Amino acid sequence: MATIIKSKIESYHVQPNGIMKLSSLLKLFQKAACLDLANFNISDYDLRDNNMAFVLVKYSVHIIKEIKLDEEIVIKTYPRQVRGAAFIRDFIAEINGEIHRNITSPYEFE
């Protein structure tokens, strides 16, 4: 089951040319991942209190279309698979039902 968040792209999300910064997109993906974790009654604070964390190891970004200032974006995330201590998660960024970004990232539990 996917976790979904919606956000409007504000001026602080974009570069001077009006195109969304990758760092802003990754922050929205992280927010969605934290909400997904909450579905299991766990928060990142619970993990920190126990000296644990999910660590983003790497990610691959597939850019289909640019995301621009003032657009309404829908972020979807869902777990894909578990490989040992690595948890593979997919993220999709959509605007008007059209996919603009697709990111796959393995997180490791430490």
Buried (B, 14 or more C-beta within 10 A) or exposed (E): EEBBBEBEBEEEBBEEEBBBBBEBBBEBBBBBBBBBBEEEEEEBEEBEEEEEEBEBEEBEBEEEEEBBBEBEBBBBBBBEEEEEEBBEBBBBBBBEEEBBBBBBBBBBEE
